Amino acid sequence: MLAMSPNQRKSFFEGNTMEDGRKERGVVDIRGQAAADKIKQDVYRLEEFRRGKRT
């Protein structure tokens, strides 16, 4: 997840609609909004840690 671009990460969480109209479900659809928010917070903390901003 940390290597994903912002667009890839958005697609991962929110899902993606294919050209033929089918929708790939994202984390929000599969696990729910609360779980997706928790994962986003964890990823944000990991990014901050990698940048050296340890809290």
Summary of the structure (lengths in Angstrom):
residues: 55
radius of gyration: 13.2
end to end distance: 21.0
largest distance: 45.4
contacts: 112
relative contact order: 0.15
helix: 60%
strand: 7%
